[in-house]
């Protein structure tokens, strides 16, 4: 009986050791970037992402974002670019959005950002 209990304890400890895996730098950056973009919206807890590409070495991401408007209703997904801690939406200032989307793409290309993180839905 003691053998079974000690085996179960060893198994449980080995499982808990596996779950304490440290996140990679890209995973940490991804969480920080997504949270920062959420915080810049009117209702951060309601924000959803779709088709997001994150370029950690270029310090930018782009994709689609959904959040509640001033009336508390979802208004539909908007294309967005997050670069250097600022969020640009295509339906707010299209010119500024396109300029920063291009900057993000150029930075990613110049830095050969093969460390791209793609999130289909978050």
C-alpha positions as CSV (number, residue, x, y, z in Angstrom):
1,X,0.0,0.0,0.0
2,X,2.8,2.4,0.9
3,X,4.5,1.6,-2.5
4,X,1.3,2.7,-4.3
5,X,1.0,5.9,-2.3
6,X,4.7,6.8,-2.9
7,X,4.4,6.0,-6.6
8,X,1.3,8.2,-6.8
9,X,3.1,11.0,-5.0
10,X,6.1,10.8,-7.3
11,X,3.8,10.8,-10.3
12,X,1.9,13.9,-9.0
13,X,5.1,15.7,-8.3
14,X,6.4,14.9,-11.8
15,X,3.2,16.3,-13.4
16,X,3.4,19.5,-11.4
17,X,7.1,19.9,-12.4
18,X,6.0,19.6,-16.1
19,X,3.3,22.3,-15.7
20,X,5.8,24.8,-14.3
21,X,7.3,25.3,-17.7
22,X,8.6,28.9,-18.1
23,X,7.2,30.9,-21.0
24,X,9.5,31.8,-23.8
25,X,10.4,35.4,-24.6
26,X,8.0,35.4,-27.6
27,X,5.2,34.0,-25.4
28,X,5.8,36.7,-22.8
29,X,5.9,39.4,-25.4
30,X,2.7,38.1,-27.0
31,X,0.9,38.3,-23.7
32,X,2.2,41.8,-23.0
33,X,1.3,43.1,-26.4
34,X,-2.2,41.6,-26.4
35,X,-2.8,43.0,-22.9
36,X,-1.6,46.4,-23.8
37,X,-3.9,46.5,-26.9
38,X,-6.8,45.4,-24.6
39,X,-6.0,48.2,-22.1
40,X,-6.1,50.8,-24.9
41,X,-9.8,49.9,-25.7
42,X,-12.9,51.4,-24.0
43,X,-13.8,48.1,-22.3
44,X,-10.7,46.0,-22.0
45,X,-12.5,42.9,-20.5
46,X,-14.7,42.6,-23.7
47,X,-11.9,42.7,-26.2
48,X,-11.4,39.7,-28.6
49,X,-8.7,39.2,-31.2
50,X,-8.7,37.3,-34.6
51,X,-6.1,36.6,-37.2
52,X,-3.3,38.3,-35.2
53,X,0.3,38.2,-36.4
54,X,2.8,39.3,-33.8
55,X,6.4,40.2,-34.6
56,X,8.3,40.3,-31.3
57,X,11.7,41.4,-32.9
58,X,9.9,44.3,-34.7
59,X,7.8,45.2,-31.6
60,X,4.5,45.2,-33.5
61,X,1.4,43.2,-34.2
62,X,-1.5,43.4,-36.6
63,X,-4.8,41.7,-37.0
64,X,-8.5,42.1,-36.2
65,X,-9.9,43.4,-32.9
66,X,-13.4,43.4,-31.5
67,X,-14.5,45.6,-28.6
68,X,-17.5,47.2,-27.2
69,X,-18.4,50.8,-28.2
70,X,-19.5,53.6,-26.0
71,X,-23.1,52.1,-25.9
72,X,-21.8,48.8,-24.6
73,X,-22.5,46.9,-27.9
74,X,-20.0,45.1,-30.1
75,X,-19.6,47.0,-33.4
76,X,-17.8,44.4,-35.4
77,X,-14.1,43.5,-36.0
78,X,-11.8,46.3,-37.0
79,X,-8.3,45.9,-38.5
80,X,-5.6,47.1,-36.2
81,X,-1.9,47.7,-35.9
82,X,-0.2,47.9,-32.5
83,X,3.3,49.3,-32.8
84,X,5.6,50.8,-30.1
85,X,2.8,50.7,-27.5
86,X,0.2,52.5,-29.6
87,X,-3.0,51.1,-31.1
88,X,-4.2,52.2,-34.6
89,X,-7.6,51.2,-35.9
90,X,-8.6,51.3,-39.6
91,X,-12.0,52.8,-38.8
92,X,-10.6,55.7,-36.7
93,X,-7.8,57.2,-38.8
94,X,-7.3,55.2,-41.9
95,X,-4.2,57.2,-43.1
96,X,-2.4,56.7,-39.7
97,X,-3.5,53.1,-39.6
98,X,-2.0,52.4,-43.1
99,X,1.2,54.3,-42.3
100,X,1.8,52.2,-39.2
101,X,0.7,49.0,-40.9
102,X,3.4,49.6,-43.5
103,X,5.9,50.5,-40.8
104,X,5.2,47.3,-39.0
105,X,5.6,45.2,-42.2
106,X,8.8,47.0,-43.1
107,X,10.3,46.5,-39.6
108,X,9.4,42.9,-39.7
109,X,10.9,42.4,-43.1
110,X,14.1,44.3,-42.3
111,X,14.6,42.4,-39.1
112,X,13.8,39.2,-40.9
113,X,11.1,38.6,-38.3
114,X,10.8,34.8,-38.8
115,X,9.8,34.7,-35.1
116,X,6.3,35.6,-36.1
117,X,3.6,34.4,-33.7
118,X,0.2,33.8,-35.3
119,X,-2.9,33.6,-33.2
120,X,-6.1,32.6,-35.1
121,X,-8.4,33.6,-32.2
122,X,-7.8,35.0,-28.7
